[in-house]
Amino acid sequence: MRNICASLFALLFILVPAANAGKPIPFIFDTDIGNDVDDVLALGMIHSLQTRGACELLAVTITKDHAQCAAFVDAVNTFYGRGDVPIGVCHSGVTTQQSKFTVLAAEKTGGADRYPHDLRSGKQAPDAVAVLRRALVSQDDGSVVIAQVGFSTNLADLLQSSGDEISPLAGVELVQKKVRLLSVMAGAFAPIKGKDHYEYNVVKDIAAAQVLAKTWPTTIVYSGFEIGLAATYPAASVDRDYEYVTHHPLKQAYYLYNPPPHNRPTWDLTSVLYGVYPEAGYFDVSPTGTVTVGEKGLTGFATGENGRHHYLIMSDQQRVRVVEALVQLSSQPPETLRHLQADQPR
């Protein structure tokens, strides 16, 4: 077990850039966690990036409308030693079905939580818009990065919010003042098998995706369906790299969702990676332009100097580097377990 930890940390600092200069990036994760499992790996990545000093997780807001999702997020955050991260929920009626893997929040070992957590249900969690507004108000102007890797529900609601006891600013004004970058996993900007692709995160709440594209006042960089599809997470890593604890929530979630061997696309992880390291060369970006969302959810893009949008582009050479970084960051042991690596002889 200790040898695995030592290897992970050695590789991590070779393959992933050093932490950003200055303060960690204030980071918000808006996710439909509970649907696909890439959200879970992306959340693990964020915690590893915070351990490296690259970002600080301000809040997690959830766009899957099921009460167990919030408890599961709290369990993962607690596993990484950050059980005090605020969690907000929606009440949208979108994807209300039981998740395959959030049931881990209810798992017991010897009568106690296998994955300890305080938040027992989303019914006890605050509304996502309030959590987002509080997180933004607390930060320096122009500093916050948001990764939206689910539906646009929460961020569209934020844009449409009014001034309140948290801030006198309306949602659009608050976003314009505080947010530097919105990194979104949504849409498709290349044909998939020769056909247009109606991407899941868009079609599940088309109206919200339209609001986001039309009215979000700062830069948005979209990671299209084609990016995560091309950069798949290797099954060998799932089997090998999470064995430093008997029960790992990321590995167990992956197995419950769809057991290996299969290499899972890394859609949501790519938006996190770009959000924290936009200038590290993992991806290229399109020219400036404007994303549109059609009535049935099909995304389009038109170049134009007055636009605020870009989408990611990834070469075959970049893909190899991206996958290596995603593996090392997702599988990095929590800060609380770093003693395992420190105990190794040098």
C-alpha positions as a Markdown table, in Angstrom:
| # | Residue | x | y | z |
|---|---|---|---|---|
| 1 | Met | 0.0 | 0.0 | 0.0 |
| 2 | Arg | 2.8 | 2.5 | 0.9 |
| 3 | Asn | 4.6 | 1.7 | -2.3 |
| 4 | Ile | 1.5 | 2.6 | -4.3 |
| 5 | Cys | 1.2 | 5.9 | -2.5 |
| 6 | Ala | 4.9 | 6.7 | -3.1 |
| 7 | Ser | 4.6 | 5.9 | -6.8 |
| 8 | Leu | 1.5 | 8.1 | -7.2 |
| 9 | Phe | 3.0 | 11.1 | -5.6 |
| 10 | Ala | 6.3 | 10.8 | -7.5 |
| 11 | Leu | 4.4 | 10.6 | -10.8 |
| 12 | Leu | 2.0 | 13.3 | -9.9 |
| 13 | Phe | 4.6 | 16.0 | -9.6 |
| 14 | Ile | 6.3 | 15.0 | -12.8 |
| 15 | Leu | 3.2 | 14.9 | -15.0 |
| 16 | Val | 1.1 | 17.7 | -13.6 |
| 17 | Pro | 2.2 | 21.4 | -13.6 |
| 18 | Ala | 3.2 | 23.1 | -10.4 |
| 19 | Ala | 0.5 | 25.0 | -8.5 |
| 20 | Asn | -0.6 | 28.4 | -9.9 |
| 21 | Ala | 1.5 | 31.3 | -8.8 |
| 22 | Gly | 0.0 | 33.3 | -6.0 |
| 23 | Lys | -3.3 | 32.5 | -4.3 |
| 24 | Pro | -5.1 | 29.2 | -5.1 |
| 25 | Ile | -7.9 | 29.7 | -7.6 |
| 26 | Pro | -11.3 | 30.1 | -5.9 |
| 27 | Phe | -13.2 | 27.2 | -7.5 |
| 28 | Ile | -16.9 | 26.2 | -7.6 |
| 29 | Phe | -18.1 | 22.8 | -8.8 |
| 30 | Asp | -21.6 | 22.7 | -10.3 |
| 31 | Thr | -22.4 | 19.1 | -11.1 |
| 32 | Asp | -25.2 | 16.6 | -11.9 |
| 33 | Ile | -23.3 | 14.0 | -9.8 |
| 34 | Gly | -25.3 | 10.8 | -9.4 |
| 35 | Asn | -25.9 | 10.4 | -13.2 |
| 36 | Asp | -22.6 | 9.5 | -14.9 |
| 37 | Val | -19.5 | 8.6 | -12.8 |
| 38 | Asp | -17.1 | 11.1 | -14.4 |
| 39 | Asp | -18.5 | 13.7 | -12.0 |
| 40 | Val | -17.1 | 11.7 | -9.1 |
| 41 | Leu | -13.6 | 11.4 | -10.6 |
| 42 | Ala | -13.7 | 15.1 | -11.3 |
| 43 | Leu | -14.6 | 15.9 | -7.7 |
| 44 | Gly | -11.6 | 13.8 | -6.6 |
| 45 | Met | -9.4 | 15.8 | -9.0 |
| 46 | Ile | -10.5 | 19.0 | -7.4 |
| 47 | His | -9.5 | 17.8 | -4.0 |
| 48 | Ser | -6.1 | 16.8 | -5.3 |
| 49 | Leu | -5.7 | 20.1 | -7.0 |
| 50 | Gln | -6.5 | 21.8 | -3.7 |
| 51 | Thr | -4.0 | 19.7 | -1.9 |
| 52 | Arg | -1.4 | 20.9 | -4.4 |
| 53 | Gly | -2.3 | 24.5 | -3.7 |
| 54 | Ala | -3.8 | 25.1 | -7.2 |
| 55 | Cys | -7.4 | 25.8 | -6.2 |
| 56 | Glu | -9.7 | 26.1 | -3.2 |
| 57 | Leu | -13.1 | 24.4 | -3.4 |
| 58 | Leu | -15.6 | 27.1 | -2.3 |
| 59 | Ala | -18.8 | 25.1 | -2.9 |
| 60 | Val | -20.4 | 22.2 | -4.7 |
| 61 | Thr | -23.8 | 22.8 | -6.2 |
| 62 | Ile | -25.9 | 19.9 | -7.6 |
| 63 | Thr | -28.2 | 19.9 | -10.6 |
| 64 | Lys | -29.5 | 16.3 | -10.3 |
| 65 | Asp | -32.7 | 16.5 | -8.3 |
| 66 | His | -32.3 | 13.6 | -5.9 |
| 67 | Ala | -31.8 | 13.9 | -2.2 |
| 68 | Gln | -29.0 | 11.3 | -1.9 |
| 69 | Cys | -26.7 | 13.2 | -4.2 |
| 70 | Ala | -25.8 | 15.8 | -1.5 |
| 71 | Ala | -25.1 | 13.2 | 1.1 |
| 72 | Phe | -22.8 | 11.4 | -1.3 |
| 73 | Val | -20.9 | 14.6 | -2.1 |
| 74 | Asp | -20.5 | 15.3 | 1.6 |
| 75 | Ala | -19.1 | 11.7 | 2.0 |
| 76 | Val | -16.5 | 12.3 | -0.8 |
| 77 | Asn | -15.6 | 15.7 | 0.6 |
| 78 | Thr | -15.2 | 14.2 | 4.1 |
| 79 | Phe | -13.0 | 11.4 | 2.7 |
| 80 | Tyr | -10.6 | 14.1 | 1.4 |
| 81 | Gly | -10.7 | 15.9 | 4.7 |
| 82 | Arg | -13.0 | 18.7 | 3.6 |
| 83 | Gly | -16.4 | 17.9 | 5.0 |
| 84 | Asp | -17.1 | 21.6 | 5.7 |
| 85 | Val | -17.4 | 22.5 | 2.0 |
| 86 | Pro | -20.8 | 24.1 | 1.4 |
| 87 | Ile | -23.2 | 22.0 | -0.7 |
| 88 | Gly | -26.3 | 23.4 | -2.5 |
| 89 | Val | -29.1 | 21.6 | -4.2 |
| 90 | Cys | -31.8 | 22.3 | -6.9 |
| 91 | His | -35.5 | 21.6 | -6.9 |
| 92 | Ser | -35.9 | 21.3 | -10.7 |
| 93 | Gly | -37.5 | 17.9 | -11.2 |
| 94 | Val | -34.7 | 17.1 | -13.6 |
| 95 | Thr | -33.3 | 13.5 | -13.3 |
| 96 | Thr | -35.0 | 12.5 | -10.1 |
| 97 | Gln | -34.2 | 8.8 | -10.5 |
| 98 | Gln | -32.1 | 6.9 | -8.0 |
| 99 | Ser | -28.4 | 6.9 | -8.8 |
| 100 | Lys | -26.4 | 3.6 | -9.2 |
| 101 | Phe | -23.6 | 4.9 | -6.9 |
| 102 | Thr | -24.8 | 7.5 | -4.5 |
| 103 | Val | -26.1 | 4.6 | -2.4 |
| 104 | Leu | -22.5 | 4.5 | -1.1 |
| 105 | Ala | -23.6 | 7.3 | 1.3 |
| 106 | Ala | -25.8 | 4.8 | 3.0 |
| 107 | Glu | -23.2 | 2.0 | 3.3 |
| 108 | Lys | -22.3 | 0.8 | 6.8 |
| 109 | Thr | -19.3 | -1.0 | 8.2 |
| 110 | Gly | -19.7 | -2.3 | 11.7 |
| 111 | Gly | -22.8 | -0.2 | 12.2 |
| 112 | Ala | -21.0 | 3.1 | 11.3 |
| 113 | Asp | -20.9 | 5.0 | 8.0 |
| 114 | Arg | -18.3 | 3.4 | 5.7 |
| 115 | Tyr | -17.8 | 6.9 | 4.3 |
| 116 | Pro | -18.5 | 9.3 | 7.2 |
| 117 | His | -20.5 | 12.4 | 6.5 |
| 118 | Asp | -22.8 | 14.9 | 8.3 |
| 119 | Leu | -25.2 | 15.9 | 5.6 |
| 120 | Arg | -27.7 | 13.0 | 5.5 |
| 121 | Ser | -29.9 | 14.2 | 2.7 |
| 122 | Gly | -30.3 | 17.0 | 0.2 |
| 123 | Lys | -33.5 | 17.9 | 2.1 |
| 124 | Gln | -31.2 | 19.4 | 4.7 |
| 125 | Ala | -29.1 | 21.3 | 2.2 |
| 126 | Pro | -29.6 | 24.9 | 1.2 |
| 127 | Asp | -30.7 | 26.1 | -2.2 |
| 128 | Ala | -27.9 | 26.1 | -4.8 |
| 129 | Val | -28.5 | 29.7 | -5.8 |
| 130 | Ala | -28.0 | 30.9 | -2.2 |
| 131 | Val | -24.8 | 28.8 | -1.9 |
| 132 | Leu | -23.5 | 30.2 | -5.2 |
| 133 | Arg | -24.2 | 33.8 | -4.2 |
| 134 | Arg | -22.5 | 33.4 | -0.8 |
| 135 | Ala | -19.5 | 31.8 | -2.4 |
| 136 | Leu | -19.1 | 34.6 | -5.0 |
| 137 | Val | -19.6 | 37.4 | -2.5 |
| 138 | Ser | -16.8 | 36.1 | -0.4 |
| 139 | Gln | -14.1 | 36.3 | -3.1 |
| 140 | Asp | -12.0 | 39.0 | -4.8 |
| 141 | Asp | -13.4 | 40.6 | -7.9 |
| 142 | Gly | -12.6 | 38.7 | -11.1 |
| 143 | Ser | -11.1 | 35.7 | -9.4 |
| 144 | Val | -13.6 | 32.9 | -9.3 |
| 145 | Val | -13.6 | 29.9 | -11.7 |
| 146 | Ile | -16.7 | 27.8 | -12.0 |
| 147 | Ala | -16.7 | 24.3 | -13.6 |
| 148 | Gln | -20.3 | 23.4 | -14.7 |
| 149 | Val | -20.3 | 19.7 | -15.6 |
| 150 | Gly | -24.0 | 19.0 | -15.4 |
| 151 | Phe | -27.1 | 20.9 | -16.5 |
| 152 | Ser | -27.2 | 24.7 | -16.6 |
| 153 | Thr | -30.1 | 24.8 | -14.2 |
| 154 | Asn | -28.3 | 26.3 | -11.2 |
| 155 | Leu | -26.3 | 28.9 | -13.1 |
| 156 | Ala | -29.3 | 30.0 | -15.1 |
| 157 | Asp | -31.2 | 30.5 | -11.8 |
| 158 | Leu | -28.2 | 32.4 | -10.4 |
| 159 | Leu | -28.3 | 34.8 | -13.4 |
| 160 | Gln | -32.0 | 35.4 | -12.9 |
| 161 | Ser | -31.6 | 36.0 | -9.1 |
| 162 | Ser | -32.3 | 39.3 | -7.5 |
| 163 | Gly | -30.4 | 41.2 | -4.9 |
| 164 | Asp | -30.9 | 39.9 | -1.4 |
| 165 | Glu | -29.4 | 39.8 | 2.1 |
| 166 | Ile | -26.3 | 38.1 | 0.7 |
| 167 | Ser | -25.6 | 40.8 | -1.9 |
| 168 | Pro | -27.5 | 43.8 | -3.3 |
| 169 | Leu | -26.3 | 42.8 | -6.7 |
| 170 | Ala | -28.6 | 40.9 | -9.1 |
| 171 | Gly | -27.2 | 37.6 | -10.4 |
| 172 | Val | -25.8 | 38.9 | -13.7 |
| 173 | Glu | -24.0 | 41.8 | -11.9 |
| 174 | Leu | -22.6 | 39.5 | -9.2 |
| 175 | Val | -21.3 | 37.1 | -11.8 |
| 176 | Gln | -19.8 | 39.8 | -13.9 |
| 177 | Lys | -18.0 | 41.3 | -10.9 |
| 178 | Lys | -16.7 | 38.0 | -9.4 |
| 179 | Val | -16.2 | 35.3 | -12.0 |
| 180 | Arg | -13.1 | 35.1 | -14.2 |
| 181 | Leu | -14.0 | 31.9 | -16.2 |
| 182 | Leu | -16.8 | 29.5 | -16.6 |
| 183 | Ser | -15.5 | 26.1 | -17.8 |
| 184 | Val | -18.5 | 24.1 | -19.1 |
| 185 | Met | -18.9 | 20.5 | -20.1 |
| 186 | Ala | -21.7 | 20.7 | -22.5 |
| 187 | Gly | -22.6 | 20.6 | -26.2 |
| 188 | Ala | -20.8 | 19.1 | -29.1 |
| 189 | Phe | -18.6 | 21.0 | -31.6 |
| 190 | Ala | -17.6 | 18.2 | -33.9 |
| 191 | Pro | -19.8 | 15.5 | -35.5 |
| 192 | Ile | -19.9 | 12.2 | -33.7 |
| 193 | Lys | -19.7 | 9.3 | -36.2 |
| 194 | Gly | -20.7 | 11.7 | -38.9 |
| 195 | Lys | -23.8 | 13.0 | -37.2 |
| 196 | Asp | -24.9 | 15.9 | -35.1 |
| 197 | His | -24.9 | 15.1 | -31.4 |
| 198 | Tyr | -27.5 | 16.3 | -29.0 |
| 199 | Glu | -25.5 | 16.4 | -25.8 |
| 200 | Tyr | -27.0 | 15.1 | -22.5 |
| 201 | Asn | -26.2 | 18.1 | -20.3 |
| 202 | Val | -27.9 | 20.4 | -22.7 |
| 203 | Val | -31.0 | 18.4 | -23.7 |
| 204 | Lys | -31.9 | 17.7 | -20.1 |
| 205 | Asp | -32.5 | 21.4 | -19.4 |
| 206 | Ile | -32.5 | 23.2 | -22.8 |
| 207 | Ala | -34.1 | 26.4 | -21.5 |
| 208 | Ala | -31.4 | 26.8 | -18.9 |
| 209 | Ala | -28.6 | 26.1 | -21.4 |
| 210 | Gln | -30.1 | 28.8 | -23.7 |
| 211 | Val | -30.2 | 31.3 | -20.8 |
| 212 | Leu | -26.5 | 30.5 | -20.0 |
| 213 | Ala | -25.3 | 30.9 | -23.6 |
| 214 | Lys | -27.2 | 34.1 | -24.1 |
| 215 | Thr | -26.8 | 36.0 | -20.9 |
| 216 | Trp | -23.7 | 34.8 | -19.0 |
| 217 | Pro | -21.6 | 37.9 | -18.8 |
| 218 | Thr | -18.0 | 36.5 | -18.7 |
| 219 | Thr | -15.9 | 34.1 | -20.7 |
| 220 | Ile | -17.3 | 30.6 | -21.2 |
| 221 | Val | -15.1 | 27.8 | -22.5 |
| 222 | Tyr | -17.0 | 24.7 | -23.5 |
| 223 | Ser | -15.6 | 21.2 | -23.4 |
| 224 | Gly | -17.7 | 19.4 | -26.0 |
| 225 | Phe | -18.8 | 15.8 | -26.0 |
| 226 | Glu | -16.0 | 15.0 | -28.5 |
| 227 | Ile | -13.2 | 15.9 | -26.0 |
| 228 | Gly | -14.1 | 13.6 | -23.2 |
| 229 | Leu | -15.0 | 10.9 | -25.6 |
| 230 | Ala | -11.5 | 10.9 | -27.1 |
| 231 | Ala | -9.7 | 11.0 | -23.7 |
| 232 | Thr | -10.9 | 7.9 | -21.9 |
| 233 | Tyr | -9.9 | 7.0 | -18.3 |
| 234 | Pro | -8.0 | 3.6 | -18.3 |
| 235 | Ala | -9.7 | 0.7 | -16.5 |
| 236 | Ala | -6.2 | -0.4 | -15.4 |
| 237 | Ser | -6.0 | 2.8 | -13.2 |
| 238 | Val | -9.3 | 2.1 | -11.6 |
| 239 | Asp | -8.1 | -1.4 | -10.6 |
| 240 | Arg | -4.7 | -0.4 | -9.5 |
| 241 | Asp | -4.3 | 3.2 | -8.3 |
| 242 | Tyr | -7.0 | 3.4 | -5.6 |
| 243 | Glu | -5.8 | 0.5 | -3.5 |
| 244 | Tyr | -4.2 | 2.7 | -0.8 |
| 245 | Val | -7.4 | 2.3 | 1.2 |
| 246 | Thr | -9.7 | -0.7 | 1.6 |
| 247 | His | -12.8 | 1.3 | 0.5 |
| 248 | His | -12.3 | 4.1 | -1.9 |
| 249 | Pro | -15.5 | 6.1 | -2.8 |
| 250 | Leu | -14.2 | 6.9 | -6.3 |
| 251 | Lys | -13.3 | 3.3 | -7.2 |
| 252 | Gln | -16.5 | 1.9 | -5.6 |
| 253 | Ala | -18.6 | 4.5 | -7.5 |
| 254 | Tyr | -16.9 | 3.5 | -10.8 |
| 255 | Tyr | -17.6 | -0.1 | -10.2 |
| 256 | Leu | -21.2 | 0.4 | -9.2 |
| 257 | Tyr | -21.9 | 2.6 | -12.3 |
| 258 | Asn | -20.3 | 0.2 | -14.8 |
| 259 | Pro | -17.6 | -2.3 | -13.7 |
| 260 | Pro | -14.3 | -2.4 | -15.6 |
| 261 | Pro | -12.9 | -3.5 | -17.9 |
| 262 | His | -14.0 | -0.4 | -19.8 |
| 263 | Asn | -12.3 | 2.9 | -20.4 |
| 264 | Arg | -14.7 | 5.6 | -19.4 |
| 265 | Pro | -14.9 | 8.9 | -21.2 |
| 266 | Thr | -13.6 | 11.8 | -19.1 |
| 267 | Trp | -16.1 | 14.5 | -20.0 |
| 268 | Asp | -16.3 | 16.4 | -16.7 |
| 269 | Leu | -12.7 | 15.9 | -15.8 |
| 270 | Thr | -11.6 | 17.9 | -18.8 |
| 271 | Ser | -13.5 | 21.0 | -17.7 |
| 272 | Val | -11.9 | 20.8 | -14.3 |
| 273 | Leu | -8.4 | 20.5 | -15.8 |
| 274 | Tyr | -8.9 | 23.4 | -18.2 |
| 275 | Gly | -10.5 | 25.5 | -15.4 |
| 276 | Val | -7.5 | 25.2 | -13.2 |
| 277 | Tyr | -4.8 | 25.1 | -15.8 |
| 278 | Pro | -6.1 | 27.1 | -18.9 |
| 279 | Glu | -2.6 | 28.0 | -20.0 |
| 280 | Ala | -0.8 | 24.7 | -19.5 |
| 281 | Gly | -1.2 | 23.5 | -23.1 |
| 282 | Tyr | -3.4 | 20.6 | -22.3 |
| 283 | Phe | -5.9 | 21.9 | -24.9 |
| 284 | Asp | -6.1 | 24.5 | -27.6 |
| 285 | Val | -9.2 | 26.7 | -27.9 |
| 286 | Ser | -11.3 | 27.8 | -30.8 |
| 287 | Pro | -11.4 | 31.4 | -32.0 |
| 288 | Thr | -13.6 | 33.8 | -30.1 |
| 289 | Gly | -17.3 | 33.4 | -30.9 |
| 290 | Thr | -20.8 | 32.6 | -29.7 |
| 291 | Val | -22.4 | 29.3 | -28.8 |
| 292 | Thr | -26.1 | 28.9 | -29.6 |
| 293 | Val | -28.5 | 26.3 | -28.3 |
| 294 | Gly | -31.3 | 25.2 | -30.6 |
| 295 | Glu | -34.9 | 24.4 | -29.7 |
| 296 | Lys | -34.1 | 20.7 | -29.5 |
| 297 | Gly | -30.7 | 21.2 | -27.8 |
| 298 | Leu | -28.3 | 21.1 | -30.7 |
| 299 | Thr | -25.3 | 23.4 | -30.0 |
| 300 | Gly | -23.8 | 25.6 | -32.7 |
| 301 | Phe | -20.8 | 28.0 | -32.8 |
| 302 | Ala | -20.2 | 31.1 | -34.9 |
| 303 | Thr | -16.9 | 33.0 | -34.8 |
| 304 | Gly | -17.0 | 36.7 | -34.0 |
| 305 | Glu | -14.8 | 39.2 | -32.2 |
| 306 | Asn | -17.7 | 40.3 | -30.0 |
| 307 | Gly | -18.4 | 36.8 | -28.6 |
| 308 | Arg | -17.5 | 35.6 | -25.2 |
| 309 | His | -17.3 | 31.9 | -25.9 |
| 310 | His | -14.7 | 29.3 | -27.0 |
| 311 | Tyr | -14.6 | 25.5 | -27.2 |
| 312 | Leu | -11.8 | 23.1 | -26.5 |
| 313 | Ile | -9.7 | 21.5 | -29.2 |
| 314 | Met | -7.4 | 18.5 | -28.4 |
| 315 | Ser | -4.8 | 17.0 | -30.6 |
| 316 | Asp | -3.7 | 13.3 | -30.4 |
| 317 | Gln | -0.5 | 14.5 | -28.7 |
| 318 | Gln | -2.4 | 16.5 | -26.2 |
| 319 | Arg | -4.8 | 13.6 | -25.5 |
| 320 | Val | -1.9 | 11.5 | -24.2 |
| 321 | Arg | -0.9 | 14.2 | -21.8 |
| 322 | Val | -4.4 | 15.0 | -20.7 |
| 323 | Val | -5.1 | 11.3 | -19.8 |
| 324 | Glu | -1.9 | 11.1 | -17.8 |
| 325 | Ala | -2.8 | 14.2 | -15.8 |
| 326 | Leu | -6.4 | 13.1 | -15.2 |
| 327 | Val | -5.2 | 9.7 | -13.9 |
| 328 | Gln | -2.6 | 11.1 | -11.6 |
| 329 | Leu | -4.9 | 13.8 | -10.1 |
| 330 | Ser | -8.0 | 11.6 | -9.7 |
| 331 | Ser | -6.0 | 8.8 | -7.9 |
| 332 | Gln | -3.8 | 11.0 | -5.7 |
| 333 | Pro | -4.3 | 10.0 | -2.0 |
| 334 | Pro | -6.0 | 12.5 | 0.3 |
| 335 | Glu | -3.8 | 14.9 | 2.3 |
| 336 | Thr | -4.7 | 12.9 | 5.4 |
| 337 | Leu | -2.9 | 9.8 | 3.9 |
| 338 | Arg | 0.3 | 11.6 | 2.7 |
| 339 | His | 2.1 | 10.1 | 5.7 |
| 340 | Leu | 2.1 | 6.8 | 3.9 |
| 341 | Gln | 4.3 | 8.4 | 1.2 |
| 342 | Ala | 6.4 | 10.4 | 3.8 |
| 343 | Asp | 7.3 | 7.2 | 5.6 |
| 344 | Gln | 9.1 | 5.8 | 2.5 |
| 345 | Pro | 12.9 | 5.4 | 2.6 |
| 346 | Arg | 14.7 | 7.9 | 0.3 |
